[in-house]
């Protein structure tokens, strides 16, 4: 998979969860065991996810190696932290079985961004010399 394709997929995932957290957060929170947040927190989380989706969407064709590295690294760190937190919640029994879906999504995004971070810029960007 090319980085641009992975960024599009990630942007769609972020956008879907972002919209859900703004419009109907219980679609995600209720299956986790009735967890709830205050509406401003839910909406703020949704807004951040949508902002990240927009960033990834418009950065999908960026050809600057340093910019791509920064975007990929930022998303790697964010998803790795979400993975650690969600896996911890799941293993401690705070979340119900559907919580494993969030653990899996965050793990897949973490592995994807890690994969693109360790690749050479020329491989990621599809150029001969890299940038």
For each residue, the residues with C-beta under 8 A, 3 or more apart:
1: 5 6
2: 5 6 126
3: 6 7 60 68 72 116 119 124 125
4: 7 8 60 61
5: 1 2 8 9
6: 1 2 3 9 10 112 113 116
7: 3 4 10 11 56 57 59 60 71
8: 4 5 11 12 56 57 60
9: 5 6 12 13
10: 6 7 13 14 53 56 75 109 112 113
11: 7 8 14 15 52 53 54 56 57 60
12: 8 9 15 16 53
13: 9 10 16 17 105 109
14: 10 11 17 18 49 50 52 53 56
15: 11 12 18 19 49 50 53
16: 12 13 19 20
17: 13 14 20 21 28 46 49
18: 14 15 21 22 45 46 47 48 49 50 51 52 53
19: 15 16 22 23 46 50
20: 16 17 23 24 25 27 28 46
21: 17 18 25 28 42 43 45 46 49
22: 18 19 25 42 43 46 47 50
23: 19 20 46
24: 20 27
25: 20 21 22 28 29 37 39 42 46
26: 29 30 36
27: 20 24 30 31
28: 17 20 21 25 31 32 102
29: 25 26 32 34 35 36 37 42
30: 26 27 34
31: 27 28 96 98 99
32: 28 29 35 95 96 98 99 102
33: 94 95 96 99
34: 29 30
35: 29 32 94 95
36: 26 29
37: 25 29 41 42 45
38: 41 42
39: 25 42 43
40: 43 44
41: 37 38 44 45
42: 21 22 25 29 37 38 39 45 46
43: 21 22 39 40 46 47
44: 40 41 47 48
45: 18 21 37 41 42 48 49
46: 17 18 19 20 21 22 23 25 42 43 49 50
47: 18 22 43 44 50 51
48: 18 44 45 51 52
49: 14 15 17 18 21 45 46 52 53
50: 14 15 18 19 22 46 47 53 54
51: 18 47 48 54 55
52: 11 14 18 48 49 55 56 75 78
53: 10 11 12 14 15 18 49 50 56 57
54: 11 50 51 57 58
55: 51 52 58 59 71
56: 7 8 10 11 14 52 53 59 60 71 75
57: 7 8 11 53 54 60
58: 54 55
59: 7 55 56 62 67 68 71
60: 3 4 7 8 11 56 57
61: 4
62: 59 67 68 71
63: 68 125 127 131
64: 67 68 131
65: 68 69 121 124 125 130 131
66: 69 70 131
67: 59 62 64 70 71
68: 3 59 62 63 64 65 71 72 121 124 125
69: 65 66 72 73 117 121
70: 66 67 73 74
71: 7 55 56 59 62 67 68 74 75
72: 3 68 69 75 76 113 116 117
73: 69 70 76 77 113 117
74: 70 71 77 78
75: 10 52 56 71 72 78 79 109 113
76: 72 73 79 80 110 113 114 117
77: 73 74 80 81
78: 52 74 75 81 82
79: 75 76 82 83 106 109 110 113
80: 76 77 83 84 106 110
81: 77 78 84 85
82: 78 79 85 86 102 106
83: 79 80 86 87 103 106 107 110
84: 80 81 87 88
85: 81 82 88 89
86: 82 83 89 90 95 99 102 103 106
87: 83 84 90 91 103 107
88: 84 85 91 92
89: 85 86 92 94 95 99
90: 86 87 93 94 95 99 100 103
91: 87 88
92: 88 89
93: 90
94: 33 35 89 90 99
95: 32 33 35 86 89 90 98 99 102
96: 31 32 33 99
97: 100
98: 31 32 95 101 102
99: 31 32 33 86 89 90 94 95 96 102 103
100: 90 97 103 104
101: 98 104 105
102: 28 32 82 86 95 98 99 105 106
103: 83 86 87 90 99 100 106 107
104: 100 101 107 108
105: 13 101 102 108 109
106: 79 80 82 83 86 102 103 109 110
107: 83 87 103 104 110 111
108: 104 105 111 112
109: 10 13 75 79 105 106 112 113
110: 76 79 80 83 106 107 113 114
111: 107 108 114 115
112: 6 10 108 109 115 116
113: 6 10 72 73 75 76 79 109 110 116 117
114: 76 110 111 117 118
115: 111 112 118 119
116: 3 6 72 112 113 119 124
117: 69 72 73 76 113 114
118: 114 115
119: 3 115 116 123 124
120: 123 124 130
121: 65 68 69 124 125 127 130 131
122: 125 126 127 128 129 130
123: 119 120 126
124: 3 65 68 116 119 120 121
125: 3 63 65 68 121 122 130 131
126: 2 122 123
127: 63 121 122 130 131
128: 122
129: 122
130: 65 120 121 122 125 127
131: 63 64 65 66 121 125 127
